[in-house]
Amino acid sequence: MKKITIAPYKILSLIFTVFSIINSSFAAPSLIGGTIQFSKDSTAVELNINYSGSQINTTFHATSSPKITFEIPKSNNQTHFELLITSAKIDYQLKERPDQMDIQNTIDYIKIDPKSSYKYYMLDLIDDVWQIKETILPETGKISDKAIYILCYPEWISDFKGGSSVEFPTLYLNNSLIKEKDSDEKFEDDLKKLELVAFDAHIFHTPTIRQVQAHEKRILLMESMA
């Protein structure tokens, strides 16, 4: 039998290759789902969701208990998220030039008026249980680059709970009491304002194109930025 020898440097190269594959598999992106659940007596509307510079695709389920579902890309070891819920207009802050002479048109970050109505949550997955902490934005109103934000009236929120390692806590909305208190015209105007805010937010976020491919017993959903 012929004896096969492998040079030491090849063995070392193989070891590094294996570790590289293992590390890349741990860092590979995956998806985590989310649900926005309307109460049965609410007026359900489609909501705009943005994350990390992209518009997130949503699915509206028009059932007896209407809901919206969505998916957010994440790394396999990511356990911390931030969530902003607001109906405020999305604004921006330009980068500052040291010389203060040239005209600057590069956006440093997006923001909202910190005095406007909003809910801001820190979400941490610990032992497969979501720890939810409500907090406030900085004085600048800066929105974190990695924050998920949903354009919705925070007054509609009735609860925020549950979830698992593959799904965010469910956001429960109820606007029936607000609709009863306001006139029909006022409520319709509020819904139109949400649409306008969502339109403005599109300026800062790239649409996500979803392609569906069927392969025998599998259906592949592929998303890419437009």
N, C-alpha and C positions, 0 to 999 in steps of 0.2 A: 504494500500500500504506500502511495506517495504521501509524504508528510507535507502538510501545508503550513507555511509560516506567515505570520502577519507582523509587519514592522510595527514597533512600538508607537510611532507617530500616527499610524493608521488607527490603532486601538484608541489612542487619545482623541483623535478626530471623531471616531464613532461615539465615544462617551459624550463629547460636547454636543454632537448632533442629537443624541437621545435626550439630553437635558434641555436642549433648545426646543425640541418637540414638546416635551412635558410642560415647560414654562409657557410656551405659546398656547397650549391647550387650556391652561389655567387662565390665561389672560384673554382668551377668545371671547368675543362679544356674544351675548345671548339676549333674550327678550324677557321682560317682566310685564304682566298684564295689569290692567286697572279697570275698575267699574265705577260709573257714576249712576246711582240709582235714584229715580224720581219716585215720589209717593204717588199712589193711585189717583189722588185728586189734584195733582199738580198739572200745570201746563208744561209739557215736556218740549224742549227745544234742543237743537243740535248746538254743541259748544265747540269753541276753538281751543285747541291744546297745542302748546309749543314746547320744544325741549332742545337745548344745545344747538340753537341756530336753525332748527328745522320745524316745519309744521307736521304735527303727528296725525296720521290717518286714524279716523274714528269710525265706529260702526253704530248706527242708531237702531235700537230694537223697539219697534212700535208694538208692544204687547200691553196686556192689562196693567202691568207695572213697568212702564217704559224705562229703558236704561241705555247708557252709552258705554261701549267697551273700547279699549285702546291698548296698544303695546308700546313700551319704551325700551330702546336698546340699552344694554348695560354690560359691564365686564362681569365675569363669573364671580369675582371676589368683591364686587361692589355691594355694600350693605348700608350706605348712607345716601339719602336723597333729600332734596328740599322742594317744597311745593308751595306755590303762590296762587291764591285765588282772588281775583279782583275784576272789577268792571272799569277800572281807571284806564285812561288813555296811556298807551305805551309811548314813552318819550326816550330821548337819548342824550348822552353827554359826549362832547367831542374831546379828543385828545388835546392836551395843552402843549404848545410849542415853547421851548425854553426862551427863544428870542422874542416871542409875542409879536412878531412882525408879519410872518407869512400867514396867509389864509389857511385855516386848517379845516378839512372836511372828512377826517377819519374818525369814526365812532369809537370811543373808548369803552362804553358800556351802555346798556339800555336801562331805563329806570321808570318809576312812576312817582307821582306826588306822594311823599310819605304821610301826608295828612289825609289822603283819600281813604276810602273804605277798602279794606283787604283782610285776608287771613293768610298767615305765613307759618308753615309747619316744617319742623325738622323730623325726618323719619329715619329711624335706625332699626335694622333687623338684628335682633339679639336672640340667639337660640330659637330661631324660627318664629319669634314673636315680635311684632312691630311696636317699637316705643315711639309714641307720637308726642311731640312737644311743640306747643304754639309759641311763637316768638315774634319779634318785630324786625322790620327792615332797618338798615342804617339810616342816618339822617339824610344822606344823599338820595335815598330811595333806590339805590342800585339793586338790580336784579342779578343774582349770581348767574354766571355763564352756564352752570350745570343745573339750574333750577327748572323744574317743570312748572309751567304756569297755565292755569285754566282761566279763560275769560268768562267770568260768571259773577253774578251778584253774591257776595259773601253772606248777605242776609238770608239767602235761600238755604244755607247749610243747616241741616237738622242733626246730623251725626257724622262721625268719621271713625270707623272702627273695623276690626277684623283683619283679613289678609293672611298671607302665608309666604313661604320662601319664593313662590313663583307668582305672587299676586300682591299688589298694593292693598292697603286697607280700602274698603268701599266708602265712597263719598256719597252720603244720602242728602238729597235735596227736596225741599218742600216749599213751593211758592204759592200754595193755595190761600194761606192766610193773608199774604201780601196782596194777592189778586182781589180778595174779598174787601180789603181795606181801601184799595185804590179804585179809581174809576177804570172802566175798560180802556178808555183813551190813554190814561196814564200808564197802564200796564203795557199796552201796545207800544207806546213811545219808549218805554224801558227796554223792550225787546229789540227795537230798532237801534237803540244806542249801543247795545251789545254787538250788533252786526257791524256798526260803524267802527267800533273799537277793534273788532277782529280784522276788519279791512285794513286799518292802519298798522296792525301788528304784522300783516303779511309783508310789509316793506322790509322788515328786519329778519324774516325767516323764509328759508327756501322750501318750496313744496316738495313733498316726498311722493315719488312715483311708485306705485305698487304693481308688480307683475305677477300673474298667477300662471303656473305651469303644472299640468297634470301628467304624472308619470306612473302609469299602471295603478298601483294602490296608494300612491302618494300624491299629495298636492303641495307644491312648493310656493311659498309667498316670498317674493324678493322685493326689497324696497331700496330705492336709490334716490339721491337728491337730483332735482331737475336741473 
